[in-house]
Amino acid sequence: MQRSYKKIIVAILTWQARVVLRKYKPKVVCITGSVGKTSTKDAMYVVLSQFFHVRKSEKSFNSETGIPLSILGVPNGWSNPIVWIKNILKGFWLIIYPHTYPKWLVLEVGADKPNDIKSVAKWINPYAVVMTRFPDVPVHIEFFDNKEHIIEEKSSLALALPKHGVLILNADDDVVLSLKDKVAASSLLYGFGEHAEIRASYFALAYDKDHEGHPSGVHFRLSLEGKEHEINMPHIISKNHVYAVYPALALALHEGCNVIDAISAVSKYQT
């Protein structure tokens, strides 16, 4: 009974989310991969919200339930039927009555089992897709035959991009980089290696002399079109988070945003 109840709720919310996307036509950024999805989503929100009205997935709302909730801007009702009823009513209210809806949606998209992403890719109509990284030992593999099956599932988002879309790839991951030649959309490559068009270099930790020399942030350089820009991130101490902010910078610059303002927004990023 409970499983049937959940299926009905998810079906209604998904239908509402599809209608809302068609009505308000936001630019949808989908972030997937096996590592770094949430941090990349948060960084994308920090940078894009400097220039646009943006909504992001809350927490790790990346499932067949969480994605419609993010699009509708409603919370997870868990086992509370009153919350679910309110969510459905709000969904209909969004559809019937004009609202000020975000111009951009930044959605984390994950897969716990086969066809989770393929089913979403059929209707979500992404404008941009970010592929983060696929480690040698991927997570959430219990319902998949092998690593290649997971990669195929998550790559379905990239294959759903229209020709005018944007594919943002981690150029330091060979599997991710191989997607560049498989889609018609334009691609943006980021990373530390030679393949990256938007490249990070001279990474170093910053130290706070007033607190016994403990790490107090990182700094590195953004190499773009022959020019280098200094970037300081005072709230993190991990090189992994450089990979999180570069897709955001890549998309912002692709959209014509001011590079100085985008770099300034990066300094606000926190884990």
C-alpha positions in Angstrom: 0.0 0.0 0.0 2.8 2.4 1.0 4.7 1.7 -2.2 1.6 2.3 -4.4 1.0 5.5 -2.5 4.6 6.7 -3.2 4.3 5.8 -6.9 1.1 7.9 -7.2 2.7 10.9 -5.4 5.8 10.7 -7.6 3.8 10.4 -10.8 1.7 13.5 -9.9 4.8 15.6 -8.9 6.7 14.5 -12.0 3.7 15.5 -14.2 3.5 18.9 -12.4 7.3 19.4 -12.8 7.1 18.7 -16.5 4.3 21.2 -16.9 6.1 23.8 -14.8 9.2 23.5 -17.0 7.2 24.0 -20.2 5.4 27.0 -18.7 8.3 28.9 -17.2 11.1 27.7 -19.5 14.1 28.0 -17.1 17.6 27.0 -18.3 18.2 23.7 -16.6 21.7 22.7 -15.5 22.1 19.0 -14.7 25.1 17.8 -12.7 25.9 14.1 -12.7 28.9 11.8 -12.3 30.0 9.5 -9.5 32.1 12.0 -7.5 31.6 15.7 -6.6 28.0 16.2 -7.7 26.8 18.1 -4.6 29.9 20.3 -4.3 29.7 21.2 -8.0 26.0 22.0 -7.7 26.7 24.3 -4.7 29.5 26.1 -6.5 27.4 26.4 -9.7 24.6 28.1 -7.6 27.1 30.5 -5.9 28.5 31.7 -9.2 25.3 31.8 -11.3 23.3 33.5 -8.6 25.7 36.4 -8.9 24.1 37.2 -12.3 20.7 35.4 -12.4 17.7 34.3 -10.4 18.7 30.7 -9.6 17.3 27.7 -7.7 19.4 24.7 -6.8 18.5 21.2 -5.5 18.3 21.2 -1.8 20.7 18.8 0.0 21.1 15.8 -2.3 17.7 15.9 -4.0 18.8 13.9 -7.0 16.4 11.1 -7.3 13.1 10.5 -9.1 11.4 12.1 -6.1 13.9 14.8 -5.4 14.2 16.3 -8.9 10.5 17.1 -9.2 10.6 18.5 -5.6 13.4 20.8 -6.6 11.6 22.0 -9.8 8.4 22.7 -7.8 10.3 24.3 -4.9 8.7 22.1 -2.2 10.1 20.0 0.7 10.2 16.3 1.1 7.1 15.1 2.9 8.7 11.8 4.0 5.8 9.9 5.8 3.6 13.0 6.4 0.6 12.9 4.0 -0.3 16.5 4.9 3.0 17.8 3.5 2.5 15.8 0.3 -0.9 17.2 -0.2 0.4 20.7 0.3 3.1 20.0 -2.2 0.6 18.8 -4.8 -1.6 21.8 -4.2 1.4 24.2 -4.6 2.3 22.4 -7.8 -1.1 23.1 -9.2 -0.9 26.7 -8.0 2.4 27.1 -9.9 0.7 25.8 -13.0 -2.5 27.8 -12.8 -1.3 31.1 -11.5 1.7 33.1 -12.9 4.6 33.2 -10.5 8.1 34.7 -10.6 10.0 31.6 -11.3 13.8 31.1 -11.4 15.5 31.7 -14.7 18.0 28.9 -14.0 17.6 25.6 -12.2 20.7 23.8 -11.0 19.8 20.1 -10.4 21.9 17.3 -9.1 21.0 14.1 -10.9 21.9 10.7 -9.5 21.2 7.1 -10.2 20.5 4.4 -7.6 19.3 1.8 -10.1 19.1 1.3 -13.9 16.9 3.8 -15.8 16.8 6.4 -13.0 18.6 9.0 -15.2 17.3 7.8 -18.6 13.7 8.3 -17.5 14.5 11.9 -16.3 16.5 12.7 -19.4 13.4 12.1 -21.5 11.6 15.1 -20.1 13.9 17.4 -18.2 15.3 19.1 -21.4 18.7 20.3 -20.0 20.4 23.4 -21.3 23.7 22.4 -19.8 25.1 19.1 -18.4 28.1 18.8 -16.2 29.9 15.5 -16.0 32.2 15.4 -12.9 34.2 12.2 -12.6 34.0 8.4 -12.6 36.4 6.8 -10.0 37.9 3.3 -10.5 35.6 2.1 -7.8 32.2 3.8 -8.3 29.6 4.3 -5.6 26.0 3.0 -5.7 26.9 0.0 -7.9 24.8 -2.6 -6.1 22.0 -2.5 -8.7 24.2 -2.2 -11.8 26.1 -5.0 -13.6 29.4 -3.2 -13.7 31.0 0.3 -13.8 30.4 0.6 -17.6 26.6 0.2 -16.9 26.7 3.2 -14.5 28.7 5.3 -17.0 26.2 4.5 -19.7 23.3 5.4 -17.4 24.8 8.8 -16.4 25.9 9.6 -19.9 22.3 9.5 -21.0 21.9 13.1 -19.7 24.7 14.3 -22.0 23.1 12.5 -25.0 19.8 14.3 -24.2 21.4 17.7 -24.8 20.1 19.6 -27.8 22.5 21.1 -30.4 22.3 24.5 -28.7 23.1 23.0 -25.3 26.4 23.0 -23.4 28.3 20.0 -22.2 30.8 20.7 -19.5 33.4 18.0 -19.0 36.1 17.2 -16.5 39.0 16.9 -19.0 41.2 15.1 -16.4 38.9 12.0 -16.5 39.4 10.0 -19.7 36.0 8.5 -19.6 34.3 11.8 -19.2 36.4 13.4 -21.8 35.4 10.7 -24.3 31.8 12.1 -24.3 33.0 15.2 -26.2 32.8 13.4 -29.5 29.5 11.7 -28.8 27.2 14.7 -28.6 26.2 17.4 -31.0 26.2 20.1 -28.3 29.2 22.4 -27.8 31.6 21.4 -25.1 33.6 23.2 -22.4 36.6 21.3 -20.9 37.9 22.1 -17.4 40.7 20.7 -15.2 44.4 20.8 -14.5 45.6 18.9 -17.6 46.6 19.8 -21.1 43.1 19.0 -22.6 41.4 21.6 -20.5 40.3 24.8 -22.2 39.6 26.5 -18.8 42.6 25.3 -16.8 43.6 25.5 -13.2 47.3 26.0 -12.4 49.7 26.9 -9.6 47.5 25.5 -6.9 48.7 26.1 -3.3 47.4 26.2 0.2 47.1 29.5 2.1 48.2 29.6 5.7 47.0 31.8 8.6 50.0 33.1 10.5 47.8 34.2 13.4 46.6 30.7 14.0 49.8 28.7 14.3 50.2 28.3 10.6 47.0 26.3 10.0 45.6 26.1 6.4 43.1 29.0 5.9 42.2 28.5 2.2 43.6 27.9 -1.2 44.7 30.0 -4.2 45.3 29.1 -7.8 45.2 30.6 -11.3 42.6 30.5 -13.9 44.1 30.1 -17.4 41.7 31.2 -20.1 42.4 32.2 -23.7 46.0 33.1 -23.0 45.2 35.2 -19.9 45.7 34.2 -16.2 43.5 35.3 -13.3 44.3 34.9 -9.6 41.6 33.1 -7.6 41.4 32.9 -3.8 39.0 30.6 -1.9 39.3 31.4 1.8 36.7 28.8 2.9 38.2 25.5 1.6 41.5 23.7 2.0 41.0 20.9 -0.6 42.1 20.7 -4.2 39.0 18.7 -5.0 36.9 21.8 -4.6 38.7 23.5 -7.5 37.1 20.9 -9.7 33.8 22.0 -8.2 34.1 25.7 -9.0 35.5 25.3 -12.6 32.3 24.1 -14.2 30.5 27.1 -12.7 33.2 29.5 -14.1 33.0 27.8 -17.4 29.3 28.2 -17.8 29.2 31.7 -16.5 31.8 32.8 -19.0 30.0 30.9 -21.7 26.9 33.0 -20.9 28.9 36.2 -21.3 29.1 37.0 -17.6 31.9 39.3 -16.4 35.0 37.2 -15.6 36.0 39.4 -12.6 32.5 39.2 -11.1 32.5 35.4 -11.6 35.9 35.1 -9.9 34.7 37.3 -7.0 31.7 35.0 -6.6 33.9 32.0 -6.3 35.5 33.4 -3.2 32.2 33.1 -1.4 31.9 29.3 -2.0 31.9 27.2 1.1 31.5 23.5 1.7 
